[in-house]
Amino acid sequence: MDWREFDQNPVSHSAAHHLTAIQQLLEDQGYARVSDVARKLGITRGSVSVSLKGLRQRGLVVEDQHKHLGLSDEGQRIARGIHTKRVLFQAFLEKSLGLPADLAEMDACKIEHLVSDLTAEALAIYIDRREDASDSSSDREQQVNALEDSIREGRVEAFPGKEIETISERLQSSSEEQSKDKDDE
Amino acid sequence: MSEYSREVALSRLNELLAEELEASIRYLHLGTLVQGIDRLVIQKVLQENHEETVEHAQQVSEKILQVGGTPQPKINLELTGEKCTGIEALQTALLFEQAALDAYKEFLEVVEGSGDVVLEEFARQQVALESEHVSELRMLLGENTVGSE
């Protein structure tokens, strides 16, 4: 293993945050401008503009004539993948290792853009099995077995696959419900 | 017009201060990275712009103090160490100058008609100055420019 390869990661930490911020803004308010991304990330517009230059050149971010930002298909895929990995790692650190939510969120954020798709899929299956050991419906069992086979063979078709996103969405809504219950208390 | 309050004005002024301070550091940094036959000319332009952004930062700090606040810019600068040509340096400068112009325009929308004539006048003046900066950079890059857009 060459640790220097990590520096060659296709998506830097900063790029990961810019892509997921645009994705979230588009989902929440239907549009994303440089000013919206800057406020969401707590940085200046200048920094966002300079960072987006590289992402535009790589064809991940697009901008229309009204300066509204969007993600290309590849940009969307990367943003969804990073978001899914963050949710999975946060759930694992919080639920399986018992770490406090804040720390789990922070450490998941450090890992999300570096970890491989294969590891993320394996983690999703681990969490899913642990979470819902009682559910042994044949459909679900087949899905999990198919995913496990692909992991053993060291391949992931397209991350995040539909099954993995379903697991991630379930974990996220369960986590949101828990923090809502805590707030109500 | 966006809703005006002293807190909103202070928050926006601190954002503007961060834009100016980051821009001043970016200009300095770009000056060290630029390579090529036009290096000396471009470095001079970058140095002049650096000095102007420092002046702007001082002016914004003054305004923050006048409104009764404290300058508290949130700086989070990520600088690459990649060498660049003069054109690339100016293209990068145009990105953060345009961002600063947009930020001042938004600030003008906040203070316009608020009754704070001093801040309104300041915002107008800065929009004009930043528009000139952007136009100047566009001209250096050979891009068409019509006013401040």
Interface residues (C-beta under 8 A of the other chain):
Chain A: S14 V34 S35 G42 I43 T44 R45 G46 S47 V48 S49 V50 S51 K53
Chain B: E15 A18 E19 E22 A23 R26 K74 N76 L77 E78 Q91 T92 L95 F96 Q98 A99 A100 D102 A103 E106
